[in-house]
Every structure is written in structure tokens, then in C-alpha cells.
Amino acid sequence: MSTRRSGAGTGCGLAGVGCFLLVGFAGLSGVLICGGVGQGIWARIPRVIEVAPPRFVPGTDPAQPAPEPAPVKPRPRRVRPPPRPVPPAPEFENPDDPPFIAVEADTLIVAEVTVSGDAAEVVALGADGTAFPLPSSLPRGTYDLQVRFDGGEPFIAGSIAVLDGADRSVTCRESLGICKVR
């Protein structure tokens, strides 16, 4: 009866596999270098390397003086236009009174504001305390939107700015507790 140990007598250990791979790689490299692929690569390698002559840097050779620097030309100045004259302030009868400017009725900026959603009441509150129940026309300005939903107390739920006279639409949602302006 013979006893065999694991891996004994197989003839090919780890060193044998390494040697086999090394010989195979060397053989393949030799074929590529000596064959057409290697010769094509070898033919493209330049045989002569050209070196450019050294350039002279001014001031590094004491035998040759450094060249004179070129004179600096001043940049022409831009001529600025004269300031615009300020129109004189209008004279008022009483200088303590604030000036009022007359505005034509056609130039008053007003925007139509519509309301949608589930709000029971929406009111636009101006900075001076004026209240505009919506939907309505709002003059130019910025307003807080006070909203009241069914069975609740009124609260501020957003703001709206009327600057250009474009119509606006306000949508209030009780589930979000806000009003969006479009």
C-alpha cells in the first residue's frame, strides 16, 4: 500500500506554473518583435535626435551688455462727458409741505386680481392699513394676503406685488396654509 501526500507527484507545482507562463510570455514577445508587428514599431522610432542650439538670454553673459528696455508709451486717457445738469427743484408756496405730483387717471397702474381655491375670504392689506377684499382691482404696491378658511381665524398666508399692471391670480389651499400668486 502506498501513501500519497496531497500535491506530491503531480509534476507541476506553483513554480512549474510560473516557469511555464514566463517561457510563454518570452516566446510571444519574441514573435511580436521579430515578426511584422515589432518591425513596424521599430521602424518608426527615430534614429537621430535633433537638439536645438542654446538660446542667448540677455543679461546672463557679462561680455554682452543687456539690451536697453523699450520706452513705455502712456495710454491715452478717455475723455469723460461732462456731468448732466440737475434740473432745479420746483418751487412750492410752503417749503415745509411735501411735494405732490399730479398723476393723470390714465397713468394709474391697476391690476385685476382673481381668487381661486378653498378660502372663505381673502383680503389684500396695504402697508398703510388699507384693505381690499379680493377679487378686485389693486393699485400699484405690495400687499399682504390675509386669508380665512371655513371655521378658522384669519392669518397672513403670503404677499402680492402689483408693479406693472399685469393681472394676477391668487390660489389659496387650506391643506398647505398658503396662497400662491401667479
Secondary structure in CASP SS format (residue, H / E / C, confidence):
PFRMAT SS
TARGET T0000
AUTHOR 0000-0000-0000
METHOD secondary structure of the structure
MODEL  1
M C 1.00
S C 1.00
T C 1.00
R C 1.00
R C 1.00
S C 1.00
G C 1.00
A C 1.00
G C 1.00
T C 1.00
G C 1.00
C C 1.00
G C 1.00
L H 1.00
A H 1.00
G H 1.00
V H 1.00
G H 1.00
C H 1.00
F H 1.00
L H 1.00
L H 1.00
V H 1.00
G H 1.00
F H 1.00
A H 1.00
G H 1.00
L H 1.00
S H 1.00
G H 1.00
V H 1.00
L H 1.00
I H 1.00
C H 1.00
G C 1.00
G H 1.00
V H 1.00
G H 1.00
Q H 1.00
G H 1.00
I H 1.00
W H 1.00
A H 1.00
R H 1.00
I C 1.00
P C 1.00
R C 1.00
V C 1.00
I C 1.00
E C 1.00
V C 1.00
A C 1.00
P C 1.00
P C 1.00
R C 1.00
F C 1.00
V C 1.00
P C 1.00
G C 1.00
T C 1.00
D C 1.00
P C 1.00
A C 1.00
Q C 1.00
P C 1.00
A C 1.00
P C 1.00
E C 1.00
P C 1.00
A C 1.00
P C 1.00
V C 1.00
K C 1.00
P C 1.00
R C 1.00
P C 1.00
R C 1.00
R C 1.00
V C 1.00
R C 1.00
P C 1.00
P C 1.00
P C 1.00
R C 1.00
P C 1.00
V C 1.00
P C 1.00
P C 1.00
A C 1.00
P C 1.00
E C 1.00
F C 1.00
E C 1.00
N C 1.00
P C 1.00
D C 1.00
D C 1.00
P C 1.00
P C 1.00
F C 1.00
I C 1.00
A C 1.00
V C 1.00
E C 1.00
A H 1.00
D H 1.00
T H 1.00
L C 1.00
I C 1.00
V E 1.00
A E 1.00
E E 1.00
V E 1.00
T E 1.00
V E 1.00
S E 1.00
G E 1.00
D C 1.00
A C 1.00
A C 1.00
E E 1.00
V E 1.00
V E 1.00
A E 1.00
L E 1.00
G C 1.00
A C 1.00
D C 1.00
G C 1.00
T C 1.00
A E 1.00
F E 1.00
P E 1.00
L C 1.00
P C 1.00
S E 1.00
S E 1.00
L E 1.00
P E 1.00
R C 1.00
G E 1.00
T E 1.00
Y E 1.00
D E 1.00
L E 1.00
Q E 1.00
V E 1.00
R E 1.00
F C 1.00
D C 1.00
G C 1.00
G C 1.00
E C 1.00
P C 1.00
F E 1.00
I E 1.00
A E 1.00
G E 1.00
S E 1.00
I E 1.00
A E 1.00
V E 1.00
L C 1.00
D C 1.00
G C 1.00
A C 1.00
D C 1.00
R E 1.00
S E 1.00
V E 1.00
T E 1.00
C E 1.00
R E 1.00
E C 1.00
S C 1.00
L C 1.00
G C 1.00
I E 1.00
C E 1.00
K E 1.00
V E 1.00
R C 1.00
END
